[in-house]
């Protein structure tokens, strides 16, 4: 249920699942749905959910903030195999490319760009933040910009009605209901803002349930095609004995080429 890949979310869940599977006498075959942060059906579901609140081209609010769950910077930099791209420039996430395709922050930026485009939001009417940072005495750097600081900065710039949505969560939880819905409201008002409109996560709304089911069907069909192709390549070995090579970090069926 995580649209974006991070070692602390998808990675830890998969690690636990693999350990449990390895301990079973009959080891199960596991198929992993790749990150779907740019899948056309996820983007369409998010667009519909956001549009109901902010209106066409965001006319119901003054600004829209895309707030993603934060992770330590190291979780992003370690995905850069070349060690020459991640965090080497201020704009390293300005475009999704081969060097940063596995980077959580870059994937989040891509989601925000796609949604802003689909919603018709003009430059300057939307921005990105990362929430839920936890650190010990400032010793661990978390990815920026920070959502709580964005609340204060936008309010000080004169934004009175701000919409915030958390695309990295497909279901509401303490990070959205409390951190944005309660603490965020207080921070925004204390800084001079008047209304913080928290857009609900997709949760179990019909259009998302249908789209998620279709995403899974497409993934299963892709695996089946891979099996068939692999089976033909192995000189007569039946396709059912050819296991797909699952890429946990790569995205399939992207919304558009990047």
URWONOR-V885942 format. One record per backbone hydrogen bond with DSSP energy under -0.5 kcal/mol. CO is the residue of the C=O (numbers start at 0). NH is the residue of the N-H. E is the energy in kcal/mol with one decimal. If there is no record, write none. Layout:
CO,NH,E
CO,NH,E
//
This chain:
0,2,-0.7
0,169,-0.5
2,35,-0.6
2,36,-1.2
5,8,-1.3
5,10,-2.4
6,11,-0.8
8,12,-2.1
9,13,-2.6
10,14,-2.3
11,15,-2.0
12,16,-2.2
13,17,-3.0
14,18,-2.1
15,19,-2.2
16,20,-2.5
17,21,-2.4
18,22,-1.0
19,22,-0.6
19,23,-0.5
20,23,-1.1
24,26,-0.9
27,29,-0.5
29,31,-0.5
30,32,-0.5
31,33,-0.5
34,251,-0.5
35,38,-1.2
37,254,-1.5
38,42,-2.7
39,43,-2.0
40,44,-1.7
41,45,-2.5
42,46,-2.7
43,47,-2.1
44,48,-2.0
45,49,-2.6
46,50,-2.9
47,51,-1.4
49,52,-1.7
49,53,-2.4
50,54,-1.9
53,59,-3.1
54,57,-2.1
55,58,-1.7
57,60,-1.4
62,162,-2.6
63,65,-0.5
63,126,-1.8
64,66,-0.8
64,164,-2.3
65,67,-0.6
65,128,-2.5
67,130,-2.8
70,142,-2.3
71,74,-1.3
71,75,-0.6
72,75,-1.3
72,76,-2.5
73,77,-2.2
75,78,-1.5
76,79,-1.3
78,80,-1.2
79,82,-0.6
84,87,-2.0
88,91,-1.4
90,93,-1.8
94,96,-0.5
96,99,-0.7
96,100,-0.6
97,100,-0.8
99,102,-1.6
102,106,-2.2
103,107,-2.3
104,108,-2.4
105,109,-2.0
106,110,-2.1
107,111,-2.4
108,112,-2.4
109,113,-2.4
110,114,-2.6
111,115,-2.7
112,116,-2.2
113,117,-2.5
114,118,-2.5
115,119,-0.6
115,120,-2.5
116,119,-0.9
118,56,-0.9
121,124,-2.3
124,63,-2.0
125,123,-0.5
126,65,-2.8
128,67,-2.9
129,146,-1.9
130,69,-2.4
134,136,-0.8
135,138,-2.0
138,140,-0.5
140,72,-3.0
144,129,-1.8
145,149,-1.8
146,150,-2.2
147,151,-1.4
148,152,-2.7
149,153,-2.7
150,154,-1.9
151,155,-2.2
152,156,-1.2
153,158,-2.3
154,157,-1.4
157,159,-0.5
159,161,-0.6
159,193,-1.8
159,194,-2.9
160,61,-2.4
160,62,-0.9
161,196,-3.3
162,64,-3.1
163,198,-2.7
164,66,-3.1
164,166,-0.7
165,168,-1.6
169,202,-2.2
172,175,-1.0
172,176,-3.2
173,177,-1.6
173,178,-2.0
175,180,-2.1
177,181,-1.8
177,182,-2.5
177,183,-0.5
178,183,-1.0
179,184,-0.7
181,185,-2.0
182,186,-2.6
183,187,-2.5
184,188,-2.2
185,189,-2.5
186,190,-1.4
187,192,-2.7
188,191,-1.4
194,161,-2.6
194,196,-0.6
195,197,-0.8
196,163,-2.6
196,198,-0.7
201,204,-2.1
204,207,-0.7
204,208,-2.2
205,209,-2.5
206,210,-1.7
207,211,-3.2
208,212,-2.1
209,213,-1.8
210,214,-2.3
211,215,-2.2
212,216,-2.3
213,217,-2.6
214,218,-1.9
215,219,-2.5
216,220,-2.5
217,221,-2.4
218,222,-2.2
219,223,-2.2
220,224,-2.3
221,225,-2.0
222,226,-2.4
223,227,-2.3
224,228,-2.4
225,229,-2.8
226,230,-2.6
227,231,-1.7
228,232,-1.3
229,233,-1.0
231,234,-0.7
233,236,-1.0
237,240,-1.9
238,241,-2.1
240,242,-0.7
243,245,-1.0
245,247,-0.7
252,39,-0.7
//
